[in-house]
Amino acid sequence: MTGYPTTHTLMGDEYLSAIREQAIALNGTSVSVNLIGGQTLAGTLTYVTETLSGWPAGGNQWPNALTVTVSTKVHKVRLDHVSSLGQG
């Protein structure tokens, strides 16, 4: 995994922001996702905005989970379960 530090030492919102920024940068690429429990998922990352209904009209938000496709199986992983994320 290159270019992205392990972020599990950051706290709260900083931690989630760091994981979110990495997911945005790596969207659509092959990644390794290390989970807090010690497991690793290697596959294609999908992390895109969700359209909000209601207010603000036409607004978007980043989801609290990312999707990793390993072979043909899709895994949805909450951001707070990710210890690190990197290309590869």
C-alpha positions in Angstrom: 0.0 0.0 0.0 1.6 3.2 -1.1 1.0 6.9 -0.5 -1.6 6.6 2.3 -0.7 6.4 6.0 -2.4 4.1 8.5 -5.1 6.3 10.1 -6.2 4.3 13.1 -4.2 6.6 15.4 -6.4 9.6 14.5 -9.5 10.2 16.6 -13.2 10.7 15.8 -14.1 13.0 12.9 -10.4 13.4 11.8 -10.2 9.6 11.5 -13.4 9.3 9.4 -12.3 12.4 7.3 -9.0 10.8 6.5 -10.6 7.5 5.4 -13.2 9.4 3.4 -10.5 11.4 1.6 -8.6 8.3 0.7 -11.8 6.6 -0.5 -12.6 9.6 -2.7 -9.1 9.6 -4.2 -9.1 5.8 -4.8 -12.6 5.5 -6.1 -12.8 3.0 -9.0 -9.3 1.6 -8.5 -7.9 -1.7 -7.0 -7.4 -1.3 -3.3 -6.5 -3.1 -0.1 -8.8 -2.3 2.8 -7.5 -3.3 6.2 -10.3 -3.7 8.7 -10.0 -3.1 12.4 -10.6 -6.8 13.2 -7.4 -7.7 11.2 -9.1 -8.9 8.0 -8.1 -7.5 4.6 -10.3 -7.0 1.5 -8.6 -6.6 -1.8 -10.8 -5.6 -4.8 -12.3 -2.6 -6.6 -13.4 0.3 -4.5 -16.7 2.2 -5.1 -17.3 5.4 -3.1 -19.7 7.9 -4.7 -22.1 10.5 -3.4 -25.6 9.7 -2.5 -28.4 12.1 -3.6 -30.3 13.6 -0.7 -34.1 13.7 -0.8 -35.7 16.8 0.7 -33.5 19.7 1.8 -31.2 20.8 0.4 -32.9 20.3 -2.9 -30.6 18.4 -5.2 -27.9 18.0 -2.5 -25.5 15.2 -2.2 -23.7 13.6 0.7 -20.8 11.1 1.1 -22.0 7.8 2.5 -20.8 6.3 5.8 -19.7 3.1 4.1 -17.6 2.1 1.1 -18.1 -0.8 -1.3 -15.3 -3.2 -2.2 -16.0 -5.8 -5.0 -13.9 -8.9 -4.6 -14.2 -11.1 -7.6 -18.0 -11.0 -8.0 -18.9 -10.6 -4.3 -19.8 -7.0 -3.1 -18.8 -6.1 0.4 -20.2 -2.9 2.1 -17.8 -1.7 4.9 -18.6 1.1 7.4 -15.9 3.7 7.4 -15.3 3.4 11.1 -14.4 -0.3 10.6 -11.5 0.6 8.3 -8.0 0.8 9.8 -6.3 1.7 6.6 -6.9 2.0 2.9 -4.4 1.9 0.1 -3.9 1.3 -3.6 -3.1 -2.3 -4.6 
